[in-house]
Amino acid sequence: MTATFELYVDTQGEHRWRLVHANGNIIASSGEGYASKQKAKQGIQSVKTNAPDADVVETMGTTR
């Protein structure tokens, strides 16, 4: 495996996750804090389940 999901608690006490490549680069992050570790783990599972073969779409404009 070339990437690992990391679970951590941010400075506000919320649980977050990030997907980190073996070279240390952050590939993706939760983008939001969760009130519980369980909810953060559900977020990881959602990414694994819902986007294993997600399409790449090029857009013009600003990021969301």
C-alpha positions in Angstrom: 0.0 0.0 0.0 1.3 3.4 -0.9 -1.0 5.4 1.3 -2.4 5.3 4.8 -5.4 6.9 6.5 -4.4 8.8 9.7 -6.9 9.7 12.4 -6.1 12.6 14.7 -7.6 15.2 16.9 -7.3 18.8 15.8 -6.7 21.9 18.0 -10.5 22.3 18.5 -10.8 18.8 19.9 -12.5 17.4 16.8 -11.6 14.2 15.1 -10.3 14.3 11.5 -8.7 12.0 9.0 -6.1 12.5 6.2 -4.9 10.2 3.6 -1.1 10.3 3.5 1.1 8.8 0.7 4.2 6.8 1.7 6.4 9.9 0.7 4.6 12.0 3.4 2.4 14.0 1.0 -1.2 14.5 2.1 -3.4 13.2 -0.7 -6.8 14.0 0.8 -8.3 15.1 4.1 -11.7 15.1 5.8 -12.2 18.8 5.3 -14.3 18.9 8.4 -14.0 17.9 12.1 -16.1 15.2 13.5 -17.5 15.1 17.1 -16.4 11.5 17.6 -13.7 9.1 16.4 -16.5 6.8 15.2 -17.9 9.4 12.8 -14.4 10.1 11.4 -13.9 6.4 10.8 -17.3 6.4 9.0 -16.0 9.2 6.8 -13.0 7.1 5.9 -15.2 4.1 5.1 -17.4 6.4 2.9 -14.4 7.4 0.8 -13.3 3.8 0.5 -16.8 2.7 -0.5 -18.1 5.5 -2.7 -15.0 6.6 -4.6 -12.8 3.6 -5.4 -13.0 4.4 -9.2 -14.1 8.0 -9.1 -13.9 9.9 -12.4 -11.7 12.8 -12.9 -13.5 15.9 -14.2 -11.6 19.0 -15.3 -13.3 22.3 -14.5 -12.6 25.9 -15.2 -12.9 28.3 -12.3 -12.1 28.5 -8.6 -12.0 25.6 -6.1 -15.0 24.9 -4.0 
